[in-house]
């Protein structure tokens, strides 16, 4: 992957009004910190920042932040956005050591087709969309793929089943489900309706009308009532 270099300017004035003016001019307020060094208050050009974070690596891209002629290997730790307009308000860069693992979130992408699930009118429910991993800065995967081809109804693929690149580890519980093969609600309703229809058809076939037992004979209550009616008729 090509080296990403982003030039940052120093000397910006902190404060809400100053930051607003800076953003209006296309300069995004930012801070660089980490590795037990003093934080640096800087600003970066939005077009350059956008190019840096829209590569294949996304927000996990290693960025060489150039400040006053000195380069700092860094990664974007947080991007603050306006809650409505979604404009970038502030960026946090954290310094990274090329010889030390860093912890980042990597997207999980399902591949393959769970044919047995779909053939049984089911669906694959993805429970986990990102995985927190530990990796060297130059070994951060762009994504983690999970093959769902062998998935069946009631079966699941778990974190422990994921194939992580060499040197990449995770502290996430290996039993946590990533993807689950399940029956949809509409399918469950259809099965219930079909079972009810079959039960009604069976009852009709056996001639189980109202007041009849399972063997087709009158129930005790019906038989008793008939006897009483007969007795009343005789007395009259």
Buried (B, 14 or more C-beta within 10 A) or exposed (E): EEEBEBBBBEEBEEEEEEBEEBBEEEBBBBBBBBEEEEEBBBBBBBEBBEEBBEBEBBBBBBBBBEBEEEBBBBBBBEBEEEEEEEEBBBBBBBBBEEEEBBEBEBBBEBEEEBEBBEEEBBBBEBEBEEBEBBBBBEEBBBBBBBBBEEBEBEBBBBBEEBEBEEEBEBEBEEEBBBBBBBBEEEBEEEEEEEEEEEEEEEEEEEEBEEEBEEEEEEEEEEEEEEEEEEEEEEEE
